[in-house]
Amino acid sequence: MRGWVSWRKDRCWITNCSGFFMTQTLIPLLVDALANAALIFFVAVGLTLVFSVLRILNVAHGSFYSIGAYVAASLGLWIVSIGAPPWLTFPALLLSAALVAALFGPLIEHTLIRWTYGKSEAVQILVTFGLFLILEDLQRLLFGVQSIYSDTPMSLLGVSEIGGIIYLNYQLVLVGLAVMVLVGLRVFVRHTRTGRLLTAVVADREVSLAMGIDTNRMFMIAFTLGVFLAALGGAMATPTTGVAPGLGADTMVLAFAVAAIGGLGQVEGAALAAIIVALAKVLAIYFMPALDAVAPYIVMVVVLSIRPHGLFGTAQTRRI
Amino acid sequence: MRLVHIIIAVGVLLVALVPLALPFLEFVLTIAIAKGFAALGVALLLRAGMISIGHAMFYAVGAYTAAFLGTKLGVTDLAAMLLLALLMSALTGLILGAFLVRYRAIFFAMLNLAISMVVFALASKFYGITGGSDGLRVPIPTIFGWAPDKPVFDTVLFYVALTLAVSIGYLVYRYLKSPLGHALASIHTNEVRLEYLGVSAWAVLLAAYVISASLAGIGGAIAAVSIGHVLPEYAFWTESGHFVLTAVLGGIGGVVGPFIGSIFLESVHSVAVNYAAEYWNMIMGAALLIVIFFLPRGLYGLIERRKPNGEDKL
């Protein structure tokens, strides 16, 4: 009991805070959490999108995140090394995500993923898991095992000071981009022809096919978009952290945790879940560093025990 | 006696005789049997159509239990180590399984993966207890008071492992032939009908989950005393992936399949490690795809007659 009281004295909790703690510690923590949430959101929303259209959980999704990160970091380092203007590293982030999507999306959907449509879920998981193992070693082969780090975009943007607190501008850019992606996806799905066709395929695959929708093309579009979002997350993450082997697996499980908490197939759910998970992670780093890797999964276990289909998910009748 | 039984008996005999002719294979085969146990655990769940990409955590629980007994508690008897590893992994399986078997398909697979990553993170973070990423050294166990030196112990361990594989394998075979085992396979084919028959799918799956966790635990304990060192990597997802691949490659139709897959893979690995250690994951991934595409019943499917209800397929 004594420990608890003294703990509250030096680091008071959110509800009972003196203004000092609030502004000096909590707000930077929140900005950190939101920037983290933005990165997780890109991957998780891609995963959830692919799942809702293709009804396949792509276990190799995290690999596209790390490939995007590797390509972006290498491209960034290359731009700096040839002496080109450093602001070029910003378009390079987007370009590398697009490159990865164009290269891997259609190719993998056409060959491996298409084969698993209508197969049992165990087969789908195994096939994408096999793909994941191959992609992991492919990255090791191409980019080596050394950590790659390219922070040009972050240092270019610098920092800004608001109310005595210093922010990394790059973090604010990340949050802005995530909001743009969220709104953009909504507009795309609701108000464009392709988006509406996708919605139709999600709602009823057979009827869409009967109505003359090219479902195979829709699957390819959704999968490629998913790859792009994952690679974008990876690319945007490079200025803040190094890229090293093993990133793909961690990201995959984290993205799944977020997608599952939000409800698989729910775009807004993924956004909310990303914020919750990032907050949990940041608070864990601050209060109990040993638990930082574990925090998202504790959240997932708690949420799934109460709502097995996630926060926004709807219960499905069991297949007979 | 059917042909397949004779083939299995000859196979076991061959495995038992190989180290006499080629001593360097003794260690490879011991590890193959240890991993075969874990793969058998994964295969049990695959029969129910459930795929666990996290079974390495039970392998690690078994291994760490053995290491703990040896280093921290001073219990160095091999039988005690194996038995307690079995109990600990069964207990862990019971606790986690009670939560996990409510989920199906993707959720089951990914929750297993998530929890195994938690186990890995905890094992590598808590230096005081688990030795962190340095792991724990396992002393050479004694066998009922007899303390052999390392080479002798290795030979004894190999035959103990082989005996365990045959006896526990037989028990699992009986389990699969029992009503409980058939109920397990029917979760894959028609779970709703199973529940209409008044059988609780949850209880059937929980029993299978505990058995599969125990199998992985025994495997982990055997590997720990054979290698003499446990590391957090025992619980890493690549290890889980390896078990799934082993089960699928060997075939999930019978108890023997995962052991065939394991011996095959470990032999290939011991050769490949000299030439292509960096590409091992890639080779495994490609092998997994090839087996799923062209050999859905695994290597075991080559010697066993096709089952009419397809319960040996993925």
Contacts between the chains, C-beta under 8 A, distances in Angstrom:
chain1	res1	chain2	res2	distance
A	57	B	106	4.4
A	57	B	109	7.9
A	57	B	110	7.3
A	59	B	53	7.7
A	112	B	289	7.3
A	115	B	293	7.5
A	120	B	49	6.4
A	120	B	314	6.5
A	121	B	49	7.5
A	121	B	51	7.9
A	121	B	105	4.0
A	121	B	106	6.2
A	122	B	46	6.5
A	122	B	49	5.6
A	122	B	50	7.4
A	122	B	51	4.7
A	122	B	105	7.6
A	122	B	314	5.3
A	123	B	292	6.2
A	123	B	314	5.4
A	125	B	51	5.3
A	125	B	53	7.5
A	125	B	105	7.8
A	125	B	106	6.8
A	125	B	109	5.3
A	126	B	51	6.8
A	126	B	244	7.0
A	126	B	248	6.5
A	126	B	288	6.3
A	126	B	292	5.6
A	126	B	314	7.1
A	127	B	289	6.5
A	127	B	292	6.0
A	129	B	53	6.7
A	129	B	241	6.3
A	129	B	244	7.1
A	129	B	285	7.8
A	129	B	288	7.0
A	130	B	284	7.9
A	130	B	285	4.3
A	130	B	286	7.2
A	130	B	288	3.8
A	130	B	289	4.3
A	130	B	292	7.2
A	131	B	285	6.7
A	131	B	289	7.4
A	132	B	285	7.1
A	133	B	238	7.8
A	133	B	241	6.3
A	133	B	281	4.6
A	133	B	282	6.6
A	133	B	284	5.5
A	133	B	285	3.1
A	133	B	288	7.0
A	134	B	281	7.5
A	134	B	282	5.0
A	134	B	285	3.8
A	134	B	286	6.2
A	134	B	289	7.9
A	136	B	281	5.3
A	136	B	282	7.8
A	136	B	285	7.9
A	137	B	278	6.8
A	137	B	279	5.5
A	137	B	280	7.5
A	137	B	281	4.4
A	137	B	282	3.7
A	137	B	285	7.5
A	138	B	282	6.7
A	140	B	278	6.2
A	141	B	278	6.9
A	141	B	279	7.3
A	141	B	282	7.9
A	249	B	117	7.8
A	249	B	237	5.4
A	250	B	117	7.5
A	253	B	110	7.1
A	253	B	113	5.7
A	253	B	114	5.4
A	253	B	117	5.6
A	253	B	237	8.0
A	256	B	110	4.7
A	256	B	113	7.9
A	256	B	114	7.4
A	257	B	114	6.2
A	260	B	107	6.8
A	260	B	110	7.1
A	264	B	106	7.6
A	290	B	125	5.0
A	290	B	126	7.2
A	293	B	117	7.5
A	293	B	118	7.5
A	293	B	121	4.1
A	293	B	125	7.7
A	294	B	118	5.0
A	294	B	121	5.8
A	294	B	122	7.0
A	297	B	114	4.7
A	297	B	115	7.0
A	297	B	117	7.2
A	297	B	118	5.3
A	300	B	111	7.8
A	300	B	114	6.5
A	301	B	99	7.4
A	301	B	111	7.8
A	304	B	103	7.7
A	304	B	107	7.5
A	304	B	111	7.5
A	305	B	99	7.1
A	308	B	102	7.0
A	308	B	103	7.3
A	308	B	107	7.9
A	318	B	191	7.2
A	318	B	192	6.3
A	320	B	190	7.3
A	320	B	192	5.0
